[in-house]
Amino acid sequence: MGASVAFHLARLGLRRVVLVEREPQLGTGSTGRNAGGVRHQFSHEANIRLSLESIRALEQFEALTGHAADLHQDGYLFLLNSPSSVDTFRRNVEVQRQCGVQVDWLTVEEAVRLAPGLAADGVLAATFCARDGIADPNGVTMGFAKAAQRAGVTIERDTEVTGIARAHGRVSGVTTSRGPISAPIVVNAAGPYARAVGAMAGVDVPVDPYRRHIFIANATSGVPSSRIMVIDFDTTFYFHREGAGVLFGMGDRDEAPTFDMTVQWDFLPKVIEVAVRRLPALQDASISHAWAGLYEVTPDANPLIGESRLPGFYLITGFSGHGFQHSPAAGRILADVITGRDPDFDLSPFDPGRLDGQASCGEAYVV
């Protein structure tokens, strides 16, 4: 998000932009630990529209930034196992189609033909969007960052923000481990750490970190030959081919918020129990690699995009597991807002103040 905002600000002619990264390299947090999925299939219209713009940008990413996004559009296949999920998806497929997304409603037999090796016991129906796919998070981050640098943006790595300065009722800059930076505008793109950064400015940012695991297995036979992303919606189990193996994961609904990114191996048996029901080839496969990362989750699973209650302090965080894929559109939109341009996008579902004491209709497709 930070690299995207910096890139889009530079495209609008702003050169005095500084991107501050705590780690020695960009993209080593949630961005570098995700599965790289990009999809149009969301439940909330605003997220569908973010996807439409973002995936168009990823399709043209090399021309846009000079760097490849390594986009493979083999599709997302959602498997629905309960009548309530079928009803929900029927309603939301109509919303997706009204937004111009080509989504197919499939029989179980059609789903199995799309993903050879899939076991469909208990599946009632499925949806498929051929323009969904997998992209390279590191490639996208580096594309935005290097293009921003060429346009004059400064990137400070291995630099931790330690405070937010305020003066005359608005933000006036940041203090860092390498010294102060004066700035009338500060953007909080700290992902799962956005709440802590907000607290430095006296702004409550309702984002909590939730751990997600990814495993790589060495299964080769009995696995789809394409990189189609298959998601068992009711369990959140998902998989796709990754090189000569299979990448898979599943959310743990019982885990509390945490910044711990160590792999909890006692969670793997729960995943395998579901995994072998959906992809029997995993029954005898060994795990070659595993890691964990953090989702940055808001109470309604929709992001926070816009100016906070503190003038000059902007938020772009809380994407609840779909931040990487929405970074092209979200960065463009916030850059427009910061520079006073019309973003041509209804930001009310993402308004940072929407969660103050009231229920909000958010995103239902969090995997």
C-alpha positions in Angstrom: 0.0 0.0 0.0 2.8 2.5 0.9 4.6 1.8 -2.4 1.4 2.1 -4.4 0.5 5.4 -2.8 4.0 6.8 -3.3 3.9 5.7 -7.0 0.5 7.3 -7.7 1.4 10.5 -5.8 4.5 10.8 -8.0 2.4 10.2 -11.2 0.4 13.3 -10.1 3.5 15.4 -9.9 4.4 15.2 -6.2 8.1 14.7 -5.8 8.7 15.4 -2.2 7.4 12.1 -1.0 9.2 9.8 1.5 8.3 6.1 1.9 9.5 4.9 5.3 10.1 1.2 5.8 11.0 -0.3 9.2 12.6 -3.5 7.7 15.8 -3.6 5.6 13.7 -4.5 2.5 10.3 -3.6 1.3 7.5 -6.2 1.2 8.8 -8.5 3.9 5.7 -8.3 6.1 2.2 -9.4 5.1 2.9 -8.5 1.4 5.8 -11.0 1.2 3.9 -13.7 3.0 0.6 -13.9 1.1 -0.4 -16.4 -1.6 -0.6 -13.8 -4.3 -4.3 -14.3 -5.2 -6.2 -11.7 -7.1 -10.0 -12.0 -7.6 -13.1 -10.2 -8.7 -15.4 -12.5 -6.6 -16.2 -10.4 -3.5 -19.6 -9.9 -1.8 -19.3 -6.1 -1.4 -19.7 -3.9 -4.5 -17.0 -1.5 -3.4 -14.5 -4.4 -3.2 -15.6 -5.7 -6.6 -14.9 -2.3 -8.1 -11.5 -2.2 -6.4 -10.8 -5.6 -8.1 -11.9 -4.4 -11.5 -9.5 -1.5 -11.5 -6.7 -3.4 -9.8 -6.7 -6.4 -12.0 -6.8 -4.2 -15.1 -3.7 -2.5 -13.7 -2.0 -5.8 -13.1 -2.7 -6.9 -16.6 -0.9 -3.8 -17.9 1.6 -3.7 -15.0 4.9 -3.9 -17.0 3.8 -1.0 -19.2 2.7 0.9 -16.2 5.8 0.5 -14.0 8.5 -1.2 -16.1 8.3 -4.3 -13.9 6.5 -7.6 -14.4 3.7 -8.6 -12.1 3.9 -12.3 -13.2 0.1 -12.5 -13.4 -1.4 -15.9 -14.2 -5.2 -15.8 -14.8 -6.2 -19.4 -14.4 -9.2 -18.4 -12.3 -10.7 -18.8 -8.9 -13.1 -21.7 -8.2 -15.3 -21.3 -5.1 -16.9 -24.6 -3.7 -20.1 -24.2 -1.8 -21.1 -26.8 0.7 -24.2 -25.5 2.4 -27.6 -24.1 1.3 -26.9 -20.8 3.0 -23.6 -20.4 1.1 -25.4 -21.2 -2.1 -28.0 -18.6 -1.4 -25.4 -16.0 -0.5 -23.4 -16.6 -3.6 -26.4 -16.5 -5.8 -27.2 -13.0 -4.6 -23.6 -11.9 -4.9 -23.0 -13.4 -8.3 -25.7 -11.1 -9.5 -23.9 -8.1 -8.0 -20.7 -9.1 -9.6 -22.3 -9.5 -13.0 -24.0 -6.1 -12.6 -20.5 -4.7 -12.1 -19.4 -6.2 -15.4 -17.6 -9.3 -14.0 -18.0 -12.5 -15.9 -18.7 -15.1 -13.2 -19.9 -18.6 -14.1 -22.3 -20.7 -12.0 -21.1 -24.3 -12.2 -22.5 -27.7 -11.4 -20.3 -30.0 -9.3 -19.4 -32.0 -12.4 -18.2 -28.8 -14.2 -16.1 -27.9 -11.2 -14.3 -31.2 -11.1 -13.5 -30.9 -14.8 -12.0 -27.5 -14.2 -9.8 -28.8 -11.3 -8.8 -32.5 -12.0 -7.9 -34.2 -8.8 -10.6 -32.4 -6.8 -12.9 -34.4 -4.6 -16.3 -32.8 -4.5 -18.1 -34.8 -1.8 -20.7 -32.6 -0.2 -20.3 -29.8 -2.7 -23.6 -28.4 -3.8 -22.5 -25.8 -6.4 -19.5 -23.7 -7.4 -18.6 -20.4 -9.0 -15.8 -19.6 -11.3 -14.2 -16.4 -12.7 -11.6 -16.9 -15.4 -9.9 -13.5 -15.0 -9.1 -14.2 -11.4 -5.6 -15.6 -10.7 -2.2 -15.3 -9.0 0.4 -12.5 -9.2 3.8 -11.9 -7.6 3.6 -9.7 -4.5 7.3 -8.9 -4.5 7.2 -8.0 -8.2 4.3 -5.7 -7.7 5.9 -4.0 -4.7 9.2 -3.5 -6.5 7.4 -2.3 -9.6 5.6 0.5 -7.7 8.7 1.3 -5.6 11.3 1.5 -8.4 8.9 3.5 -10.6 8.3 5.9 -7.7 12.0 6.3 -7.1 12.6 7.1 -10.8 10.0 9.8 -10.4 11.8 11.4 -7.4 10.3 9.6 -4.4 12.7 8.9 -1.5 12.6 5.4 0.1 14.1 5.1 3.6 14.6 1.4 4.5 15.7 0.1 7.9 14.0 3.2 9.4 11.3 2.9 12.1 8.7 5.5 12.8 8.7 6.2 16.5 6.2 9.1 16.7 3.8 11.3 14.9 4.3 15.0 15.3 1.4 17.4 15.5 1.1 21.2 15.4 -1.8 23.7 15.3 -4.4 20.9 15.3 -3.0 18.8 12.5 -0.1 16.4 11.7 3.3 18.0 11.0 5.6 15.1 10.4 7.1 11.9 11.9 10.0 11.1 14.2 12.0 8.1 13.1 15.0 6.0 14.3 17.1 8.1 11.8 15.7 11.5 12.7 12.6 13.6 12.2 10.8 14.2 8.8 8.6 17.3 8.5 5.5 16.7 6.5 2.0 18.2 6.4 0.6 14.9 5.3 1.3 11.4 6.8 -0.1 8.2 5.4 -0.5 5.2 7.8 0.0 2.2 5.6 1.4 0.0 8.4 -0.9 -3.0 7.8 -1.3 -5.1 11.0 0.6 -2.5 12.9 -1.7 0.4 11.8 -3.3 0.6 15.3 0.0 1.2 17.0 1.0 3.8 14.4 -2.4 5.5 14.8 -2.0 5.6 18.6 1.2 7.7 18.0 -1.1 10.3 16.5 -3.9 9.9 19.1 -6.1 8.2 16.4 -7.8 4.9 17.1 -7.4 2.7 14.1 -9.6 -0.4 14.5 -7.3 -3.0 12.9 -6.3 -6.2 14.6 -3.7 -8.8 13.4 -4.7 -12.4 12.7 -2.3 -15.1 11.9 -2.7 -17.2 8.7 -0.6 -20.2 7.7 0.6 -21.3 4.3 2.0 -24.8 3.6 3.8 -26.1 0.5 3.4 -29.9 -0.2 5.4 -32.0 -2.7 2.4 -33.6 -4.3 2.6 -33.7 -8.1 0.1 -36.3 -9.4 -3.6 -35.9 -8.7 -3.2 -32.1 -8.7 -4.6 -29.6 -11.3 -1.9 -28.7 -13.9 -3.0 -25.1 -14.0 -2.7 -22.5 -11.2 -6.4 -22.4 -10.6 -7.2 -21.3 -7.0 -9.7 -23.6 -5.4 -11.4 -22.4 -2.3 -13.7 -24.5 -0.1 -15.7 -21.5 1.1 -17.3 -22.9 4.3 -14.0 -24.1 5.8 -11.8 -21.5 4.1 -9.4 -24.2 2.9 -7.7 -23.3 -0.4 -5.0 -24.6 -2.7 -3.3 -24.0 -6.0 -0.4 -25.5 -7.8 2.9 -23.9 -6.9 5.8 -25.0 -9.1 6.2 -28.7 -8.7 4.1 -28.8 -5.6 0.9 -27.5 -4.0 0.4 -24.4 -1.9 -2.5 -24.6 0.6 -3.8 -23.0 3.7 -6.9 -22.5 5.9 -8.0 -19.9 8.5 -8.2 -20.8 12.2 -11.5 -19.5 13.5 -10.5 -20.1 17.1 -7.3 -18.1 17.2 -7.2 -14.7 18.9 -5.5 -11.6 17.5 -1.7 -12.0 17.6 1.5 -10.6 16.2 3.1 -14.0 16.5 4.2 -15.3 13.0 5.8 -18.6 14.1 4.3 -21.7 12.4 1.9 -23.5 14.8 2.5 -27.1 13.7 -0.3 -28.3 16.0 -2.7 -26.5 13.6 -1.6 -28.6 10.6 -3.6 -31.7 11.4 -6.8 -29.6 11.4 -5.9 -28.3 8.0 -4.9 -31.8 6.6 -8.2 -33.2 7.8 -10.0 -30.9 5.5 -7.3 -30.9 2.8 -7.4 -34.6 2.1 -11.2 -34.5 1.7 -10.9 -31.9 -1.1 -7.5 -32.9 -2.6 -6.8 -36.6 -1.9 -3.3 -36.2 -3.5 -2.3 -34.5 -0.2 -2.9 -37.7 1.8 0.6 -39.0 1.3 2.4 -35.7 0.5 5.1 -34.3 2.8 5.3 -30.7 3.7 8.4 -29.1 2.2 7.9 -25.5 3.5 5.6 -23.5 5.7 5.2 -20.0 7.0 2.7 -17.6 8.7 1.8 -14.0 8.1 -0.7 -11.5 9.4 -4.1 -10.4 8.1 -5.0 -6.8 9.1 -8.6 -7.1 10.0 -11.3 -4.5 10.7 -14.6 -5.3 12.4 -16.5 -5.4 9.1 -13.6 -6.7 7.0 -13.6 -3.6 4.8 -10.5 -1.4 4.6 -10.0 2.1 5.9 -9.2 4.6 3.1 -9.1 8.3 3.7 -8.4 11.1 6.1 -8.7 10.4 9.8 -10.1 12.8 12.5 -6.6 14.3 12.7 -6.2 16.6 9.7 -3.4 15.5 7.4 -3.2 12.0 8.8 -4.5 9.5 6.2 -5.2 5.8 6.5 -4.9 3.0 3.9 -5.1 -0.2 5.9 -7.4 -2.9 7.2 -7.9 -4.8 4.0 -8.6 -8.1 5.9 -6.7 -10.4 3.7 -7.2 -8.8 0.3 -4.7 -5.9 0.5 -2.1 -7.0 -2.0 -4.6 -7.5 -4.8 -6.3 -4.2 -4.2 -3.1 -2.1 -3.9 -3.2 -0.7 -7.4 -6.7 0.8 -7.1 -6.4 1.8 -3.5 -3.2 3.6 -3.9 -4.5 5.5 -6.9 -7.7 6.5 -5.1 -5.9 7.7 -1.9 -3.4 9.7 -4.0 -6.4 11.4 -5.7 -8.0 12.2 -2.3 -4.7 13.6 -0.9 -4.2 15.9 -3.9 -7.8 17.1 -3.9 -8.8 15.3 -7.1 -12.1 13.5 -7.6 -11.2 9.7 -7.2 -14.4 8.7 -9.1 -15.1 6.1 -6.4 -17.7 6.0 -3.6 -15.4 5.8 -0.6 -18.3 5.7 2.0 -17.9 1.9 2.6 -14.2 2.6 3.5 -14.7 5.8 5.5 -12.4 5.6 8.5 -15.2 7.1 10.7 -17.9 4.6 9.7 -17.3 2.2 12.5 -17.9 4.7 15.3 -20.6 3.0 17.4 -22.6 1.6 14.5 -22.9 -1.6 12.6 -21.5 -1.7 9.1 -22.3 -4.0 6.2 -18.9 -5.3 5.2 -17.2 -8.0 3.2 -18.3 -11.6 3.6 -15.7 -13.3 1.4 -12.7 -13.4 3.8 -10.6 -16.5 3.2 
